[in-house]
Amino acid sequence: LWLLDLPQKTEKVREVIARVGGPEGVRRGVMVGDRATDVEAGRANGLTCIGSLYGFGSVEELECADRTIESIGALPDVLRELERA
């Protein structure tokens, strides 16, 4: 089990963004997670945050997310909505 506190999680997200963004960086991105610390780490890195209610976090814990989903199957529709916005 890989548990990270918020500063470590924020840094890990930053590292992933740097790797996938290359020299030009990442213009837009989405963080999907099942805990409030996932949302906070994503937000700290400028990402739109989607709370996954099918994981460990509760509805109340994930209120801070920009959107929530109840199954992975709902993710494509939410991503399309975000793209249109």
Secondary structure by P-SEA (a helix, b strand, c coil): cccccaaaaaaaaaaaaaaaaccccccccccccccaaaaaaaaaaccbbbbccccccccccccccccccccccaaaaaaaaaaac
